[in-house]
C-alpha cells in the first residue's frame, strides 16, 4: 500500500491508479470553506474533503482559485498552473462514519481513516503559499481505518506554531521535501508540536460541528 504522498504526487493521482478517472463533486464552495467528494465513474465517493481557507487569501493565486471555485480539483488546478505541491500533515485519526458518509462511500464499515493537512503550493523563486487546511476522510475500500508507523512519522506541527518558533515557510517546505526531517532542530520543533495541540483540538471540534449539523 502506498503511503500518503507529501511531495508533488496528488491524492487524485493515487485514487485514479486504483479506481480510474476521478472528479470532484462539490457540495459547497464559499469564502470560508469548500466541501467535496472525490468520486469515481460510478459516482462512489473515495474521499470526502473539507477545506478551510485562511481569512486572508493570496492574490497571486487568484487564477487558480477561480478554477477551483468552478469545481476543478484543488491539486490538479495548482499543478495545471505550474505549482509544486506539498502537504504538511498535522494529524491522522480514526473517524466514526456518519450514515450520510456510509452511503456516499457505499460501505457498511463503522470507521474510516482521516487526515488533516495544510496544503502548500509553490512556484520556483516564490515563497510557498498555504492554500488551506484540509480534512480528508478516506473510504474504507481505499484505506483501512488503521494508523500506521509512517502516519505517525509524517505528523507535524501547524505552520502558525512553526513560524512562532523561528521556522520560515520556505524552511518548512524544504524539510517536508527532505523526508520530513526535523532531527537537527528537535527542541524548537517539539515546542511547536506542543503549541499545536490546542489548535488541533479546536479544529477537530469545528470539523465535527460542521459534519454533524
Secondary structure, DSSP 8 states (H G I E B T S, - for coil): ------BS--HHHHHHHHHS--EEEEEEE-SSEEEEEEE-TTS-EEEEEEEEE-SS--GGGHHHHHHHHTT--HHHHHHHTT-EEEEEEEEEEEEE--HHHHHHHT---SEEEEEEEEEEEE-TTS--EEEEEEEEEE-TTTS-S---HHHHHH----HHHHHHTT--HHHHHHHHHTTT--GGGHHHHHHHHHHHHHHHHHHHHHHHHHHH-
